[in-house]
Amino acid sequence: MDDGVTDDGKTNDRLTAWMDGYRRAWNSNDPAEIGALFSDGATYRTEPYVEPARGRRAIVEKWLELQDEPGQTTFSWQPLVVTADVQVIEARTEYLTDPPRVYSNLWVLRLDGDGRCHEFTEWYMEHPTPG
């Protein structure tokens, strides 16, 4: 992970800590770890034109409905924009399935002062399957 551009070290540290927590939750599917990432009234948008999950409980439920198996992915990311108000990351997700799938991701996050996300929006593009 590259340190990227930031307005202060605290903001970038907060983003890195959140992303580390996200990856732990992704691999554990533990409801407490998932819930700890989001504020009470957070919104979580993972698909265009679909109502976002609203609130920590709804986010945990949606996450668990769509969960990946632990160890099923590799994930790398780098920050594109990091300010006190908004964080934008670019990422790559590889699913170690048969056939493998690869996605490019763009996430827009809004973290509160406690380092919890109160607004998450994701865009992704699947890479063509080789062969």
Helices and strands as residue ranges (DSSP letters): H 9-28, H 31-36, E 38-45, E 53-54, H 56-65, E 73-82, E 87-95, E 101-111, E 117-126
